[in-house]
Amino acid sequence: MKLCAGWISAPIWDVLELAPSDYPAGLWPWRTCHVHYRGRAHAIDVKGWFIRRYELDDFLLRTSGASVHSGIAVKQVERDEDGFWTIGPLRARHLVGAAGTHCPVARLFAPARPMGPVGVQELELPLPPDAIARTRIGDNGEPELLLHDDLRGYAWNVPKSDWLNVGCGTLDPGEVRTAWAEARAHFERLGHLPAEASAPLDHVKGHSYYLFHPDHLDSAARVDADGKGGVYLAGDSLGLAQPLTAEGILPATLSGRLCAEAILGGDPASYPARLRAHPILDDYRRVFRARRRAG
Ligand SMILES: Cc1cc2nc3c(=O)[nH]c(=O)nc-3n(C[C@H](O)[C@H](O)[C@H](O)COP(=O)(O)OP(=O)(O)OC[C@H]3O[C@@H](n4cnc5c(N)ncnc54)[C@H](O)[C@@H]3O)c2cc1C
C-alpha cells in the first residue's frame, strides 16, 4: 500500500508531456490553500492539483510502453558473469532502482545519507461526499494545512469528492506520532473532520523518506567501464524530495525520465549530470542551502 496525499505541482505536466485536461483519472485543481499557523488562519493563493496516487501510478504504468511484470517482490539482486543483472526470470545490463526508501537496489549502493529521513503518518479514506462537503472549509480539492509552531513539520486535510486524505509529516520521525495526535485534535476542534472519519483515523499508517541533499546525487549511477550496463537510483531510493515541502512525486517522475533518457541516449554515465543540470533540482539545491542557512 502506498501512502501519498497526491499533491502535484505545475512542472509535473511538462515532465509527463501531458496537459491536465488529458489526464483521465480523478484530478482536483485548487487555487487557494487554507493555512493555520500559530493560531491564525490564512487563505493563500497557490495553484496546484490533487490526484489519487493509485490512479496516477496505474495511469503511468499503463501508458509508459514498458512491459510490466507485476507481483514480483524483489528480495535479491544478482549479477552473472556476463554482466547481466538478474531478478527472478528478468535479466538486463541496466538496472534502475526505483522502489522507494527501502529499495533493494539502493541497498547495493549503500548511498550516503547525511541527514535522517522525515516521518509521515496518513490515511486516505472513502466517505460520503455530503459528509466531506459539510466539513471542508473551502472548495473541493482545496487543502487545509496546519504548520507546526516550530516549522519542523505540517499536517494536511484534503477533500477529494468522496475521499478524504489526512496526515502529517515531521523532520524527525520520532516526533510524528505526537504531531499527528495534535493535528487530529486541531482539525476535530474546528469541526473539519467528518464524524464518519473518526474510527478509521485511529488507524493511520506511517512511512519515512529522505529529502533532497546535494550529496545524494553522487550515488545516482554506477556505470560499467564499457558503458553498456550499470545500476542507477531514482526517486525516493536516491532521496530527492523537495527539501522544504517534501514533494516527492515530481522529482521521482523527473529522475525516472532523465535516467531513461540517459540510457536510451547511449550515455548512461550522463544521468547524474542531467540531474544536477535540471532547473528543478537546481532549485532544490538553492532551497536546501537557504534552509540550512536559516537553521
Ligand atoms: C504520507 C505521505 C504523503 C505524501 N504526500 C505527497 C504529496 O502529496 N505529493 C508529493 O509529491 N509527494 C508526497 N509524498 C512523497 C511521495 O509519495 C514520494 O516521494 C514518492 O512516492 C516517491 O516515488 P518513488 O516512485 O520513488 O517511490 P514509491 O512511490 O515509494 O514507489 C516505490 C514502488 O516500489 C515498490 N516496491 C518497493 N519495494 C519493492 C520490492 N522489494 N520489490 C518490488 N517492488 C517494490 C512499491 O510497492 C512501490 O510501488 C508523500 C509521502 C508520504 C509517505
The ligand as a Gaussian input file, in Angstrom:
#p B3LYP/6-31G(d) Opt

LIG

0 1
 C        2.146000      10.050000       3.798000
 C        2.865000      10.613000       2.606000
 C        2.300000      11.660000       1.898000
 C        2.954000      12.191000       0.791000
 N        2.333000      13.172000       0.066000
 C        2.913000      13.632000      -1.047000
 C        2.236000      14.565000      -1.876000
 O        1.111000      14.960000      -1.603000
 N        2.858000      14.994000      -3.000000
 C        4.107000      14.555000      -3.342000
 O        4.632000      14.997000      -4.369000
 N        4.768000      13.665000      -2.583000
 C        4.203000      13.159000      -1.462000
 N        4.844000      12.226000      -0.726000
 C        6.148000      11.744000      -1.165000
 C        5.968000      10.800000      -2.342000
 O        4.929000       9.886000      -2.064000
 C        7.267000      10.034000      -2.618000
 O        8.354000      10.906000      -2.606000
 C        7.142000       9.349000      -3.982000
 O        6.113000       8.391000      -3.928000
 C        8.437000       8.681000      -4.402000
 O        8.173000       7.912000      -5.538000
 P        9.055000       6.631000      -5.865000
 O        8.479000       6.091000      -7.141000
 O       10.490000       6.955000      -5.788000
 O        8.798000       5.601000      -4.673000
 P        7.446000       4.954000      -4.216000
 O        6.307000       5.825000      -4.544000
 O        7.655000       4.534000      -2.798000
 O        7.300000       3.669000      -5.150000
 C        8.109000       2.543000      -4.976000
 C        7.396000       1.342000      -5.560000
 O        8.271000       0.217000      -5.469000
 C        7.555000      -0.890000      -4.934000
 N        8.491000      -1.702000      -4.175000
 C        9.097000      -1.407000      -3.001000
 N        9.918000      -2.411000      -2.617000
 C        9.824000      -3.349000      -3.581000
 C       10.435000      -4.629000      -3.759000
 N       11.315000      -5.124000      -2.886000
 N       10.106000      -5.344000      -4.862000
 C        9.228000      -4.847000      -5.765000
 N        8.630000      -3.646000      -5.666000
 C        8.931000      -2.919000      -4.578000
 C        6.476000      -0.280000      -4.038000
 O        5.396000      -1.175000      -3.905000
 C        6.105000       0.961000      -4.814000
 O        5.107000       0.711000      -5.755000
 C        4.222000      11.676000       0.394000
 C        4.793000      10.632000       1.111000
 C        4.123000      10.085000       2.213000
 C        4.758000       8.953000       2.953000

